[in-house]
Amino acid sequence: MIKSITTWLEKHAVAPAYSGWVLAGITICFFGAAVNTMAGWLYVISGVSSALLILSAILPPRSLIGLTVKRLPISAISAGDELKVEMEIHNEGKQSVNLVKIADILPFVLGEPVQQAIETIAPQSSHRWSYYYPTQRRGLYRWNTLELASAAPLGLFWCRRQRQQQTSAMVYPQVLKLSHCPLVDEMGREDSLRGDPSGTPIHTATEGLTRSLRPYRMGDPIRLIHWRTSARYAELRVRELEIVTSGQEIMIALDCSSNWSEENFEQAVIASASLYFYAQRQQMQAQLWTASTGLIKGERQVLETLAKINISEDNNNPPPTSYPVIWLTKNPITLSSLPSGSRWVLWQDSPSSEAKILLKQDMPGIVITKERSLQAELQKSLTT
């Protein structure tokens, strides 16, 4: 009760600090003694103390009147990195402002407010304040409240004034660095063998500039082996060429309608981003599907969509049925309706006999377990 009253007074007027309460008590005592004894010096002391109290109650709010705050844009980051938050506090007054405390009121999902003390802001000048804040989860975070507080110059009364300055921070999901991924590799290989609708086979380019060398994987053409480097490292190394004419398409679909647990859904979002960027690195034409956005592509658009996505989104777009997809889901029942040639990633809290019955023999996939890391799970062989 007392704390709420003090907070209200600080935001709308001024609230006495501990020293202010002490001085007010001493002033009352001196004034009472002066009334009883009619001693002039006691009246002087109580009068001077009262003047100090009045002065210290007027000056803090006046010092904050001329302060304005401007936020600078926040660059997008990935989960696990630190947000860099910057702002400028400008003193539009004709006198210096001393001993100001500024607090950035962050969303409660991010954490506690960040505070900083500023010693002096010269008249008609600005003070830039920046800080770094760690992030743990992806998301789009918005907040707009800043608090300026001061008890200058005597420290007997505190006042706080809020400034509304909206800002937002985009935290992308983490992207795992996959060295290989049978889920994408085998699907891309099948697409290459299947060819385009006209019946012409699709092949990866076998000539052009060498972009990089990587370890040999089962199914790689023998003609792409770089024999000199293989002899140097005592293992087969394959050339990745700059020119790719495959035209392979990989569609990654995230099922948001299932009854996800929060932990599993966050893993599914990370897996979606990781599969998309792995397919991009393999020179495949990757696309992402969600119920709210439909099919999208482009690195930034995909990352922003996955940063903002939530469980149980509105199903505004039907799942793709014309082409095979990589289906990420919690519900094994949805696997029976996937297009032929699709792949799946299934999150299961515990082994389910229902899931085993519904899994098609011609549609392999991955069952995610808690025993291994997500990166290891996405790199393991497919389950049929």
C-alpha positions in Angstrom: 0.0 0.0 0.0 2.7 2.5 1.0 4.8 1.5 -2.0 1.9 2.1 -4.4 1.2 5.5 -2.9 4.9 6.4 -3.2 5.0 5.3 -6.8 1.9 7.3 -7.6 3.4 10.4 -6.0 6.7 10.0 -7.9 4.9 9.8 -11.2 2.4 12.6 -10.7 4.1 14.9 -8.2 7.1 14.2 -5.9 7.7 11.7 -3.1 10.0 12.3 -0.1 13.1 10.3 0.1 14.3 8.9 3.4 16.4 12.0 4.1 13.3 14.1 3.2 11.2 12.4 5.8 14.0 12.9 8.4 14.3 16.6 7.6 10.5 17.1 7.6 10.3 15.4 11.0 13.2 17.6 12.4 11.5 20.7 11.0 8.2 19.9 12.7 10.0 19.3 16.0 11.9 22.6 15.8 8.6 24.4 14.9 6.8 22.8 17.9 9.7 23.8 20.2 9.6 27.3 18.8 5.9 27.6 19.5 6.3 26.4 23.1 9.4 28.4 24.0 8.8 31.5 21.7 12.6 31.3 20.9 13.4 33.2 17.7 16.3 31.0 16.7 14.1 27.9 16.6 11.7 29.8 14.3 14.7 30.5 12.0 15.8 26.9 11.9 12.3 25.6 11.2 11.8 28.3 8.5 15.1 27.5 6.8 14.3 23.8 6.9 10.9 24.4 5.4 12.4 26.5 2.6 14.8 23.7 1.8 12.0 21.2 1.7 9.9 23.4 -0.6 12.9 24.1 -2.9 13.9 20.4 -3.1 10.3 19.5 -4.0 10.1 22.0 -6.8 13.4 21.6 -8.6 13.4 17.8 -9.6 10.2 18.1 -11.7 11.5 21.3 -13.3 14.8 19.6 -14.3 13.0 16.9 -16.2 10.6 19.1 -18.2 13.1 19.9 -21.0 14.3 16.3 -21.5 13.2 14.4 -24.6 14.1 10.9 -25.7 14.6 9.5 -29.2 15.1 5.8 -29.8 17.3 4.5 -32.6 16.3 1.5 -34.7 17.2 -1.9 -33.3 18.9 -4.3 -35.7 17.5 -7.8 -36.0 19.5 -10.6 -34.3 19.3 -14.3 -33.8 18.2 -16.0 -30.6 21.1 -16.3 -28.2 22.7 -13.0 -29.4 22.5 -9.7 -27.6 20.2 -6.8 -28.6 21.9 -3.5 -29.0 19.5 -0.8 -27.8 20.4 2.8 -28.4 18.7 6.1 -27.6 19.5 9.8 -27.3 18.4 12.0 -24.4 18.2 15.6 -25.5 18.2 18.6 -23.1 16.2 21.4 -24.8 16.4 23.7 -21.8 18.8 26.5 -21.1 20.4 25.0 -18.0 22.3 21.8 -17.4 20.5 18.8 -16.1 22.4 16.9 -13.4 22.0 13.5 -11.8 19.3 11.9 -13.9 18.4 8.2 -13.8 16.8 6.7 -16.9 15.1 3.3 -17.0 14.0 1.4 -20.1 10.9 -0.6 -19.2 11.3 -3.8 -21.2 8.5 -6.3 -21.9 8.2 -8.8 -19.0 9.0 -11.7 -21.4 12.4 -10.1 -22.0 13.3 -9.3 -18.4 13.7 -6.5 -15.8 14.1 -2.8 -16.7 17.5 -1.6 -17.6 18.7 1.5 -15.7 21.5 4.0 -16.2 22.6 7.1 -14.2 23.6 10.2 -16.2 25.8 12.7 -14.4 25.2 15.8 -16.6 23.5 16.8 -19.8 24.6 20.2 -21.0 22.0 22.7 -22.3 21.0 22.2 -26.0 22.9 18.9 -26.2 22.3 15.2 -26.3 23.5 12.2 -24.3 23.6 8.9 -26.2 22.9 5.8 -24.1 23.3 2.3 -25.4 23.2 -1.1 -23.8 23.3 -4.8 -24.7 20.6 -7.2 -23.6 20.8 -11.0 -24.0 18.0 -12.9 -25.7 17.0 -16.5 -25.2 14.0 -16.9 -27.5 12.9 -15.7 -30.9 10.0 -13.3 -31.3 8.9 -9.8 -32.2 9.2 -7.7 -29.0 7.5 -4.2 -28.7 7.8 -1.7 -25.9 7.5 2.0 -25.6 8.0 3.3 -22.0 11.0 5.1 -20.7 11.2 6.6 -17.2 13.3 9.6 -16.2 13.9 10.0 -12.5 15.7 12.8 -10.5 16.2 14.0 -6.9 18.6 16.8 -7.8 19.9 18.9 -6.4 19.4 18.1 -2.7 18.2 14.5 -2.9 15.2 15.1 -0.5 12.4 14.4 -3.0 12.2 12.0 -5.9 10.1 12.4 -9.1 9.6 10.2 -12.1 8.2 11.1 -15.5 7.5 8.7 -18.3 8.3 9.3 -22.0 6.4 7.2 -24.6 8.7 6.2 -27.5 7.8 3.1 -29.3 10.4 0.6 -30.5 10.5 -3.0 -31.6 13.1 -5.7 -31.8 13.1 -8.7 -34.1 14.8 -11.8 -32.7 15.1 -14.5 -35.4 15.1 -18.2 -34.6 18.4 -19.9 -34.2 19.7 -21.6 -37.5 21.6 -24.8 -36.9 24.7 -25.4 -39.1 24.0 -28.8 -40.6 26.9 -30.5 -42.3 24.5 -32.9 -44.0 20.8 -33.6 -43.8 19.4 -36.8 -45.4 15.9 -35.4 -45.1 16.8 -32.7 -47.7 19.5 -34.6 -49.6 17.5 -37.7 -50.4 14.4 -35.6 -51.3 16.5 -33.4 -53.6 18.0 -36.5 -55.2 14.6 -37.9 -55.9 13.4 -34.6 -57.4 16.5 -34.7 -59.7 15.7 -38.2 -60.9 12.0 -37.5 -61.3 12.7 -34.5 -63.7 10.4 -31.7 -64.7 6.7 -32.1 -65.9 7.8 -32.3 -69.6 9.7 -35.5 -68.8 13.2 -34.1 -69.2 15.5 -35.2 -66.4 17.0 -32.6 -64.1 20.7 -32.8 -63.3 23.1 -30.9 -61.2 25.7 -29.1 -63.2 28.9 -31.1 -63.8 31.0 -28.3 -65.1 31.8 -24.8 -64.1 33.9 -23.1 -61.4 34.6 -25.1 -58.2 32.9 -23.3 -55.3 34.2 -25.5 -52.5 35.2 -29.0 -51.6 33.2 -31.2 -49.2 33.5 -34.9 -48.0 32.1 -37.5 -50.3 28.5 -38.7 -49.6 26.9 -41.8 -50.8 25.4 -41.2 -54.3 27.7 -38.4 -55.4 28.9 -38.7 -59.0 32.4 -40.2 -59.3 33.4 -37.6 -61.9 33.0 -34.8 -59.3 35.7 -36.3 -57.0 38.8 -34.1 -56.6 41.4 -36.8 -56.6 44.4 -34.6 -55.7 42.8 -33.2 -52.6 41.4 -36.7 -51.7 44.9 -38.1 -51.7 46.2 -35.3 -49.5 43.5 -35.8 -46.9 43.3 -39.6 -47.2 39.5 -39.4 -47.8 37.3 -38.7 -50.8 36.5 -35.0 -51.4 33.9 -33.9 -53.9 33.8 -30.6 -55.9 30.7 -28.3 -55.4 30.3 -26.3 -58.5 29.3 -22.7 -58.8 26.8 -23.4 -61.6 23.8 -25.4 -60.7 21.0 -26.2 -63.1 19.0 -28.6 -60.9 15.9 -26.5 -60.5 15.0 -28.7 -57.5 12.3 -27.3 -55.2 12.1 -28.1 -51.5 8.9 -27.1 -49.7 9.1 -27.0 -45.9 5.7 -26.9 -44.2 5.2 -26.2 -40.5 2.0 -27.5 -39.0 0.8 -24.9 -36.5 -2.6 -26.4 -35.8 -1.5 -29.3 -33.6 -1.5 -29.3 -29.8 2.1 -28.4 -29.5 4.0 -28.1 -26.2 5.9 -24.8 -26.1 9.3 -26.6 -26.0 8.5 -28.8 -29.0 7.1 -25.9 -31.1 10.2 -23.8 -30.5 12.3 -26.8 -31.7 10.0 -27.1 -34.8 10.6 -23.4 -35.7 14.4 -23.8 -35.3 14.2 -27.0 -37.5 12.2 -25.1 -40.2 14.8 -22.3 -40.4 17.7 -24.8 -40.4 16.2 -27.0 -43.1 15.4 -23.9 -45.3 18.9 -22.5 -45.1 20.5 -25.9 -45.6 18.5 -26.3 -48.8 19.6 -22.9 -49.9 23.2 -23.8 -49.3 22.6 -26.9 -51.5 21.5 -24.6 -54.3 17.9 -25.8 -54.1 14.8 -23.5 -54.5 13.5 -23.7 -51.0 10.1 -22.4 -49.8 8.4 -22.2 -46.5 4.7 -22.8 -45.9 2.7 -21.8 -42.8 -1.1 -21.6 -42.3 -1.2 -17.9 -41.9 1.2 -16.9 -44.8 1.1 -19.7 -47.3 4.2 -20.3 -49.4 6.9 -17.7 -49.0 10.6 -17.5 -49.9 13.5 -15.2 -49.3 15.9 -15.3 -46.3 14.6 -12.2 -44.6 10.9 -12.9 -45.1 11.3 -16.5 -43.9 13.2 -15.4 -40.8 10.6 -12.7 -39.9 7.7 -15.1 -40.4 9.3 -17.7 -38.1 10.2 -15.1 -35.6 6.5 -14.0 -35.3 4.8 -17.4 -35.7 2.6 -18.8 -32.9 0.9 -22.0 -32.0 -2.7 -22.5 -33.4 -2.5 -19.8 -36.1 -5.5 -19.1 -38.3 -5.7 -21.6 -41.2 -6.0 -19.1 -44.0 -4.1 -21.1 -46.5 -4.5 -24.8 -47.3 -1.4 -27.0 -47.2 0.4 -27.6 -50.5 -0.8 -30.8 -52.2 0.7 -30.5 -55.7 4.3 -31.2 -54.7 6.1 -33.2 -52.0 6.8 -31.4 -48.8 8.9 -31.8 -45.7 6.1 -31.8 -43.1 7.0 -30.8 -39.5 4.2 -31.8 -37.1 3.2 -33.0 -33.7 0.2 -34.9 -34.9 0.9 -38.3 -36.6 -2.6 -38.4 -38.1 -1.6 -35.6 -40.6 1.0 -37.9 -42.1 -1.6 -40.0 -44.0 -2.7 -37.0 -46.1 0.7 -35.9 -47.3 1.5 -35.9 -51.1 3.4 -38.8 -52.4 7.2 -38.4 -52.1 6.9 -36.2 -49.0 9.1 -36.4 -45.9 8.2 -35.7 -42.3 9.6 -34.7 -39.0 7.5 -35.8 -36.0 7.8 -34.7 -32.4 6.7 -37.3 -29.9 6.8 -37.0 -26.1 6.6 -40.8 -25.8 6.5 -43.7 -28.3 3.0 -44.1 -29.8 1.6 -47.2 -31.4 -0.8 -45.1 -33.3 2.1 -43.2 -34.9 3.8 -46.4 -36.0 0.7 -47.6 -37.8 0.2 -44.3 -39.6 3.8 -44.0 -40.9 3.9 -44.9 -44.6 6.6 -47.3 -45.7 7.2 -45.2 -48.9 7.4 -41.9 -46.9 10.4 -41.9 -44.6 11.0 -39.3 -42.0 12.5 -38.5 -38.6 11.1 -38.9 -35.1 12.5 -36.3 -32.8 13.4 -37.6 -29.3 14.7 -35.8 -26.3 17.7 -38.1 -25.9 19.7 -36.3 -28.6 20.2 -32.7 -29.7 18.0 -31.3 -32.4 21.1 -30.8 -34.7 22.0 -34.5 -34.3 18.4 -35.6 -35.0 18.2 -33.6 -38.2 21.4 -35.2 -39.5 20.5 -38.8 -38.7 19.2 -41.3 -41.3 15.5 -41.4 -42.1 13.0 -43.7 -40.4 10.6 -45.8 -42.4 
